[in-house]
Every structure is written in structure tokens, then in C-alpha cells.
Amino acid sequence: MKAQSSIEFLTTYGWAIIIIVVVLAFIVFLLSSLSSAVPNTCIFSSGFSCSDFLIESNATSTSVLLFLSNTAKYPIKSATVSANISTLGTVVAHCSPDYVLPGGDMICLGSSSTVLQNDINLDGVATINASECTSISDPEACTQKYNVNYTATLDTKTTTYSQNICSISLNPTTGLTTSRQYPLSATVTLNGNPISGATVNFSSNSIDLSIAPNYENTVSNGSATTYMSSQLPNSYTVEATFYTCSTTAEYSFTKKTVSQNINYVPVTITNDQSTATQSNFQQMITFNPKSFSNYENSNLSNIEFTSGEPYGLSGSTPLYAWIESGASSTASSATAWINLGSTKLNSQEHYISVNVINSQNTATGTNFQQMVYFNPSSSSYSSYENSDLGNIRFYAGSTELYSWCESGCTSTSSNAIFWINTGSLNIGANSYAIINLTFEPTSTEYDGIFAGEAPQLSATYGLYDNGAKIFPFYDNFKGTTLNTNLWNPIVKSSSASYSINNGITFTLTAASNSIALYSVNKFNPANYIEEQNISSINNPVTDAEYTSDWFTSPPSSTGYFTNNYRFELLNTGTNTQYRMCVDYNSGASGTCGAATGTAYTTNNIFGGVWSSTGIEYIYQNYVNEYSYGDSTLSITPSYFAIELNEYTTGGTMSATVNYARLRSYPPNGVMPTFTLSSLQSRSSTSQEQTTIYMNFLDSNSPITNGYIGYAPQLYCSSGCAQSSYGQYDNGASVFSFYDNFAGTSLDSKWTTDTSTSYSPNVVVSNGVTFTPSNSANGGASLYTTSSFSYVGNTVDFYGYIGAQTTGGYSEQGFGFGPWPNADDTGWVKQGIASYSGTSTFLIGGPDFYSTSQYESTSFSTSYGLGVWTVSTFPSNIVAYYNYQNTASVFQGALVGSTLTAGIAAQAHNPYPENPSFIQWFRLRQTPPNGVMPSYSIGSVSS
């Protein structure tokens, strides 16, 4: 029976037992395999990262290779690695390239005469010895440097020796022609990963191929780019090398062939702004036709612009161009507008490297508040700033830091002070760190999160104030109620009071009074500096004072405040001076220093330091006013307080505070110093520059194919490009919106204002004339049938705005407006206009008609027939006359993102008006940040 049961058991469950045995065997095999496998590891605690670590052997030697990235915040120069490896002993590896920027890569190679077998487990420790440089751009200027060491743990297996430690590739290009310059790019990778900061050397098999420069460093995508050209048709072998890696490629140049002898001038266009252009961007260039008189016909009609290649070559693309003025070979200046087609000019990032140097033997710690200041009015920065510096951001590497502008926060200031919270960036003892002050597009404003300003500096109190992100304790007393999460109030009597209304005001109206706020939480005075911005102070009595305190215990609501360290602004009868007290009570007990120092000036920074007993001082705007040496009380965690006191004399006194804060005590009381680099730029993408060609075709064959055109008024009976008004006007192909009002009827792209209050008087006759009526609220207006984004578009017209001759209140002008108008005013909502006088013009914001809503700025100059311009940005509107900046005003915000564009003439009072006349009207793309890309015009080639 037992045997039968056993057979039945095995029959029933035997398949399961077999599976279990197989699984157990597999697990045993897997564990034994894993125990013998050693991954390549190379781990640094800081300063560097290691993408790979190899030990390779052949029959005669063993090589040690490390592939490293500089993750520190400063450049590294002359790095070597000392690797102490089991079995091998100490191997010294030299690193290439010699100078590595933050984020850059390098290879370190060392060798040993010891020969190892393949697949041997090795481990050890590697130490990098290098110099940290204060210069981020010039390795030769690495005069201030610190020797540093970074240590890594190593673990790997020996492998068979190979030369494949890096790879490099070239980009073959077809269709090359002689006398032209072409980019030559090589890409370097390490174990399949792009390497930046690698120096690539370029060479060729013939001196007939020019390569300049012959070496270049790779950027973040591993690519290094130089330029090559040849005057002779031929095939050339180009070699690119980095370290032990090299590659070659063939490049063939052929002589260009065209149907006629073409002379051309290269025009290089560069976008130097932090905002990119879009496709079909309208680029303005001005050139001197007299300089090219040997190649032009008399009216410049043989000019054609191309991109890619000069005219007639296979890579040539014709561009639409419109000559606005100077269409004569005898003119000294001609202006042309060129539609760049599909070419987009990418942006550049402009920044200043701030090298923050901690010269003390104590680190700053994280979330330290670092002061940085610079001169915004410098011409080096002015074109990259907006008016309130709201486009400035600070970065540590790619990490944005919280920043707060304290004073001088305008582009016209000579000294702007910013406070930066360093976040996780710890500036070590006797070390330094690099922070980049970056200029975002000028349309960028403070966001109130990462970037902010002091509360009283904004149009609306505290609009962009992010002080709580910067300082460990901060309050701007915004609104009308006290933040009880931060403060406790102590009021002595009904004769003492405080009120909050975008700032806090303390008021005392009788003798023997005090009022204070003290912090809910305690802070250690040894670690902080207390500061306030006092916007007004009125202490007419001689024993009255505004004070900033540390209380070791909460102050009592009866008697005088005691148990405190006190920083005083004291009225001495003739001056507001400074004094310090310890455990001050009723003006009689306690220890006080003598009053001294210059008078406090309101809206400055009143600060005090009590970091240790025996060393205390008070300052105004960071200049020491008073020093003290009391050592009565010990430094213990205390409550931070601000208060107003009046003792025996009586009378009314008050003080208003914009904000109060604590900030970190710097190492040994010494704020880290800093140096500023010159303005630097780097491409946010690869192409911020392009070259187009101004081609001079056969002078006997004027161009009539529509690619070259002329402003409509450039016509005459002989010698002109056009014999009739607008004959070759191709403005509609160049600009986003265009009309020259040719003929006698209005195009369907326009609508006249048909509001009942008006009698539109719009006459089209090779241009358009607007005549307002002589009655009150009589006028005429014209607006586009289609809507356009008013931010990013610029309105131009050629003509004049009819000036008022007899005074009164009336307007004629142009710009953007939500037509037809709900308020029946018929007026441009934002733009430029004549206003109440013969030579005064206004530029206005969202409701031009309601000047009480948005203030307008008047300007005067000599106005005749010319080009009038309005450019609209998110925060302001700018006017130009003949492309010269005339006025700018804060815009505010309009409802919606698109508006119609138009022209209006209107009288609000019954006075006769002179008509306005428009020859042509257009919309074009606003250039990046309002700055037209620069250009350079080369010499004639053929």
C-alpha cells in the first residue's frame, strides 16, 4: 500500500518537482554568474562625473583610461589623475584637453609596463589633481587658481586593448563651388556619447584648400565647426583628428557656371538678440549705390537678392526685396527691405559671469544671500535691458536662482543692487563660484517668483516682490492686515497704534509709550543681520526713538520693553543719530552707548549686527555708522522685533516701514566679493547668422519678375525704376500686410468706420487722404478687415499726420484698435497722433482716447513727409519717425491678443483740421527685442 501511494504521488506531482529542481538550478547558476561579474565603476563624490573607466592590455603594456566631465562651477586646467590600482600599483594619467570649462569633457590616459591577463578583476582609488581657474574664457589668464583634489573609487575588469576609445566623423557636402566658403564640421563621441570641449585639428592634402581656423573646440552636441574654401576646382582629402581618433573625407569643388557674368556682394546678417526671428522676416539694409556704380544700372533695377548662393548657382534662392528710397546709382544711400523667406535667425543669450569669491576660512552655507551690483547705464548692457531691469535673471549653471532688486532698478541707474539666494550652491572656504547674470528678452518682466524687486519700486506695491524667497525672514506689510504667522504685536496703551496699508506705520501720541512687533519664531542673532527700509520717520521729541531689537524673551505689554539688544535711531534734539543699548529700561537702567553718526535718510537700509558679544555695529546703506562693544548679554536664540518708543516729553511721532528682513551673516562678517566679466554671448541654437547676396545682373536686362520692387512714389517720366505710380511695387510680397492705395478705389482689405457720429471722408487717389469734419466728434477712420497680433507686429506708413492749426482738442493718427469701437469714438486704441497743437504728438496706450486711464508722452520735432512707425511690446509702445526713436510709453494691457490696424482723423471740438495723407501702409514683423539684426556688406565678387 505504501509503495502504491508513493507511485501515485510521483505520478500526480512529479512534473511540479521537476520544475522546482530546474528553477533552483537556474538560480544557483545566475548567482554564481553575478558574483563573478564586476561592472565598470568610477564614482566621484563631487567636482567630476565619470562616464566610463577602462583598463586595457596588450602584449607589452596596460593602459588606464578615464572619460570624465567637469561638473564643478569653475574651469579646470592641467588635470592629471593618479590611480592606485590593485596589481598595477600607481598609474599617472594625463588629461586632454588641457583647459575644460564647466560641463566640458576630457579623456585621461596613463600606461604601465605591467602586462595583465584579460578578464581580471581590479579595483582602486583615483585622485584628480587640477587647477581651478577664475577665468571662464581665457586659459592664459588663469593667474588666480587653486589646486584641488577630487577622489573616486574604481572597479573594473581588464579588457583586450583597442584603439576605439573615441570616434570622430566629418560631414561630406556635395555641390561645392570655388570662391565660396563652406562650413566644415566634425563630431566627436566617447563610447557613443557626444563630447564637448574637445579640440579637433583639421588639415587637408593640398594648400589649395583653405581651412580656417585649422582647429576648433566641440560644443555640447560634440560638433566642432570651421570653414573651408578653394579657388581651384579639385577634390581634396580633409582629415580631422582628436586624441588618438582620426577620420578623413573627400570634398569636391567645381567651378561655378552661370548664364551671364554676375557680380555680387555678400551681406552677412547677424541677430545679436535673445529672441529669434520668424520665417518671412523683413530685414532692412542700407547701402551706398555710389560704391557699386560700375555694376548697377541707373535705377538699380538690375539688382536681385538671393540666399544660399549668388544668382545663377544651383543653391541660389531668390528673395523678395523692396527699395524704399535712394533708387539711383548716384544716390549716396539706398534703403531696401528684404523678405528672408524660410531663413530664421536664432537667438543669442547675453550674460555676465559673476565670479563670487569667498576669501574667508568659513563657507557661506546653502541659501546664502549674496549681494551683486553693477552699472545698468553702461552702454555695454543698455540694449539688452528693459526699463526696470525686469528681464535680468541669475543662474548657477542651468539652475535659476531667486533674485531681488533692492535699488537702482532702472536701465538709467549707475548702480543696481541685487540680492541672490544661492540655493544649493555653497561657496566653500577660500573658494569661489560662478553665477551668470543673464539678460532675457527685453519683453520679459519680473515674474515675482524667481525674479522680483523691492515692494515700493513697482507700479502696484509689492507686485513683483519675492523677498520671502530670498531672505530667511521677510515681510513687506502688503495689504491692510498684519501677517500673524510672522509677527506678534505689543501695544502699550490707546495712545499707541499701528496701521498697515502697503507698509506699516507706527504712531505714538503721548509720553511713556511704546509699540512693537516681534517675530513669532526665534532666530539666533549670531547667524543673521537685521535690516529695514524706513520710508518716513517723524520723531520731534528729544527722547523718542525708532528701534530694531533682539528680545531674549517676549516683551511685556506693561512697563518698558526689557531683556533686549537694541539698535536705535534716536532724536538727540538736533539730529537723528545712532545708539545701541542692552537691557534698556525706562531710559535709566541698562547699558547704552553715546548717540553718534550722521542723520538717517529715509528709504535707505537701516541695519544692525549683533553676531557676538563685544562686536556690534549699526549701518546705513551698508556703511558703518556706529560700533559698540557690549558683552553683557550672551547670544542666544531671540525674537526679532521693530518698535517705536517715546518716554517723557510727549508729542506725536510716527514711523513707516516698507519692509523688514533678516539675512544670513556672511563668513566672519565679510561678504564675499565678486568680479564681473565683460558681456558675453552664446547661441541658444546654432544659426544666428546668415549670408545673403546682392547680385548685379546684366545692366541691359532690368529685373521685372517681381523679386525686386520699389516704393510706389519712386516713379517719374524718365530715369526712374517706375514710369507710373506703383508700377513695380511688390510690397505685398515683402511685408505681412501692405497697401499703396493705387488708383481711386479702396481695396477690400479695408473697412471705413460707419459709426453714426461720423461722416467719413476718405479719398483714394494714389494714396489716401483723411479729412475730419468741422463738427464736434466728426472724423474719418479706416481699419483692416483682418486682425493681427499687436505684439510682434510693427505698423509703418509713409505720409504725414495733419497737424492742428487753431488749437483745441482733436486727434489724427494710426496704430491698433478694436474697430468698430463700442464706445463710438472711432479712435485708434493705441498708437501715435497729433494732439491739441500744430507740432505736438502723443503716443498712447490701451485707451488712447481716455488719457486719464493711461498717461501719454508728448514729443515734438519737425514733421514732413516721412516714415511713421509704432512698435508694440508686452509692456510698452514705442514710436519712431524715419526710424529714429521718438518716444516710448507704458502700454498696460489690451483685451485679447489680436486687433485690427488702422488710421483715424477725428475732431472732438469744432475746429478745422488739416487732412492726413498716407502713401503706403504696412505691417511687418517687429525685430527681436525691437532691434533690427545687424549686417555687414562685403566687397564685390564675381
Buried (B, 14 or more C-beta within 10 A) or exposed (E): EEEEEEEEEEEEEEEEEEEEEEEEEEEEEEEEEEEEEBEBBBBBEEBBBBBBBBBBBEEEBBBBBBBBBBBBBBBBBBBBBBBEBEBBEEBBBEBBBEBBBBBBBBBBBBBBEEEBEEEBEBEBEBBBBBBBBBBBEEBEEBEBBBEBEBBBBBBBBBBEBEEEBBBBBBEEBEEBBBBBEBEBBBBBBBEEBBBBBBBBBBBBEEEBBBBEEEBBBBBEEBBBBBBBBBEEBBBBEBBBBBBEBBBEBEBBBEEBEBEEEBBBBBBEBBBBBBBBBEEBBBBBBBBEBBBBEEBBBBBBBBBBBBBBBBBBBEEBEBBBBBBBBBBBBEBEEBBBBBBBBEBBBBBBBBBBBBBBBBEBEEBBBEBBBBBBBBBBBEEEBEBBBBBBBBBBBBBBBEEBBBBBBBBBBBBEBEEBBBBBBBBEBBBEBBBBBBBBBBBBBBBBBBEBEBBBBBBBBBEEBBBBBBBBBBBBBBBBBBEEEBBEEBBBBBBBBEBBBBBBEBBBBBBBBBBBBBBBBBBEEBBEBBBBBBBBBBBEBBBEBBBBBBBBBBBBEBBEEEEBBBBBBBBBBBBBEEEBBBBBBBBBBEBEEBBBBEBBBEEBEEEBBBBBBBBBBEBBBBBBBEEEBBBBEBEEBEBEEBBBBBBBBBBEBBBBBBBBBBBBBBBBBBBEEEBBEBEBBEBBBEBEEEEBBBBBBBBBBEBEEBBEEEBBBBBBBBBEEEEBBBEEBBBBBBBBBBBBBBBBBBEEEBEEEBBBBEBEBBEBBBBBEBBBBBBBBEEBBBBBBBBBEEBBBBBBBBBBBBBBBBBBEEEBEBBBBBBBBBBBBEEEBBBBBBBBBBBBBEEBBBBBBBBBBBEEEBEBBEBEEEBEEBBBBBBBBBBBBBBBBBBEEBBBBBBBEBEEEBBBBBBBBBBBBEBBBBBBBBBBBBBBBBBBBBBBBEBEBEEBEE
